[in-house]
Amino acid sequence: MAKLNPLFSTPPFEIEKALQELGANLRTARLRRRLTIADVAGKIGAGRRAVADAEKGKPSTGAVVYVALLWTYGLLDDFRLLAAPGRDQEGLTLARLQENQRVRYEQGPDNDF
């Protein structure tokens, strides 16, 4: 039997809280649109349990279910903005630091015949 990923059973607190908030927000979006869990599940091609689990913020729910729900509610563009490379300030800082470093190549034997 395959070993379970510890992220599914005991994720870090920040991840667990973020998933619960996302799930609650997805539920609110569904209710505001007056859709049932069955309606949404049919639209994304998943089971009702998968949608219900996503709304509860369960870590074992696949990322594709969360993204499909965002798409269903017209919120996918907001999700894309979160992952935009321009918003990664730490990554941008690290890239700038690496750009300023000189790269030295070791000269090996010339294999030009």
N, C-alpha and C positions, 0 to 999 in steps of 0.2 A: 504494500500500500504506500502511496506517495506521502511524503512528509508535508504537513500543512505549513503554509507560509505564515510566520508569526505576525505579519502585518494584518492578516485576516482576523486573528483572534485577539491580539493585544497591540494595536497600532499606537504610536506615540500620541500623547494627549492632544497636541495641536492638530494632528491629522484627523483624529476622531471627532474633535469639535468642529473642524471645518466641514467634514462630511455631513455631520448632523445639521449644520446651518444650511449647507447646500440642499440637503434633502428637504428641510422645512421650507426653503425658498421655492423649490420645485413643486412641492405640494400646494403652496400658496398660488403659484402661477397656474397650476391646473385648475384649482377651485375658482380662481378669478375668470377663467375661460369657460367655466361651467362644463368641464369635461369629467367623465368618469375614468377610473383607473382602466377599465376595459377599453374605453375609447382610445386612450393614449397607448395602451399596450398593443392594440390592433394597428395603430398608425406606425409604430416603430418596429413592429414585427417581433415583439417580445411577449413573455407571459405576464399576467397580472401580478404574480408574485415578484417578478424582477422590478416592476415599477414601484410596487409597495415597498420593497426592500431599499430601493434608491431613495424614496421619500423618507425612509427611516434613517438614512445615512449609513447603511451597513457597508463595511469595508470590503466584504466579499463580492459585492455587486460590481460587475464589470464596468470599466471606464466607458465603454461604448454605450452602455445604457444611460449613464449620466449625460454624455454628449448628445445622444439621440433625443433625450428629453429636452435639453437646451434648444436643439434644432426645432423640435415640435412647437415650442413656445416662442420661437423667433428670437432667442437669446444667444444664438451661437456666435454672432459677431462680437458680443461682449466677452465671451470666452476666448475668442481669438486674440483680442486686445490684451488680455492678461498674460498670454504666453508670447507676446511680441518681443523680438530680440531687443528693440529699443527701450523696453521697460526694465531690462535686466541691468540695473546700475552696477552691481558688483561685477558682473561679467564684462561690462563695457570698461570698467576701471582696470580689470586684469588684462584685457586685450590691449588697452592703451599702454600699460606698463611693458608688455611684451613687445610692442612695436618699437619701442625706444632701445631695445637691446640689439647689439650687433651680433650678427650670426657669423661665426667663423667656420670655414670649411677646411678640413685637413686635406692637404694635397697628397694624393696617393700617386702611384706610378701611372705614367701616361700610357694608356692603351691604344693610342691613335697609331694605326699602322699605315 
